[in-house]
Amino acid sequence: MTIGEVIEFLDEAAPFRTAESFDNVGLLVGGGETEVTGICCCLDITRKVIKEAAEKGANLIISHHPVIFGGLKTVPNWSPVRALIEKNIAAIAMHTNFDIAEGGVNDTLLELLGFEKSGILEVTQADGSGFGAICDTPFEFTAKALAEHCRKSLYLDCVKYLKTERGISRIAVCCGAGIDGKVMELAREKRVDAIISGDIKHNFWIEAENCGIALVDAGHYGTEKAASHRIAAIVTKKFPQVAVFSSEAEEDPCGYSFEE
């Protein structure tokens, strides 16, 4: 089995052409003709993940976030790109194409929260898929209760939420740093009560407070950490003859301080 065969399968599961124009997906390091000895799946390619992959005999890493995002002008000694080349490990990115794919990151996040998808925030593809999943719950949450549900369901230390007393039953899920001005506008058009996302900027908290939409910030890592497990599962099903694993070395790079 070659890396090219893996790329072909991933392109069927979450077509690379559906990625956002700013994105950088597909094979980023290595060649398609290389025989695969093992596959490590992760959210981010770090030097710790590369070390783990090498120790476990994997010569291919499939990540959610691209290890090369913009143009590279230098490759310093600390760069994971340099480490990949030195270890002769290839890298594939499944980013915004996997966010919107059937069974992708947003769908996985919904499953973890125990919600069923009832719509799409913005349809961007001919097959009806697109950015942001909407669910209509059979009961009302308060913002605090929804935040606590996210914290427990995603096994997080903490989440942020907008302090509001409005009832919440229509929820949009936008994994990663999923909120911008367009998303806020779409949420108002679709009569969404709350948005669950990560890395929410201050100005959107203020906008949400003014327009009456509750926000829950479960973090970029928190909303997407399950991506590697989902990628590992679909790749294992297709290629059972190769060792495929989700990185155990990867962890949230942030620590959290709490008032005692």
ABEGO torsion letter per residue (X at the ends): XBAAAAAAAAAAABBAAABBAABBBEBABEBAABBBAEBBBBABBBAAAAAAAAAAGBABBBBABBABABBBABBBAABAAAAAAAAGBBBBBBBAAAAABBGBAAAAAAAAAGBBBABBABBABAAGBEBEBBBBBABBBBAAAAAAAAAAAAGBABBBBBBBABBBABBBBBBEBABBAAAAAAAAAAGBABBBBBGBBAAAAAAAAAAGBBBBBAEAAAAAAAAAAAAAAAAAAABAABBBBBBAABBBABBBBBBX
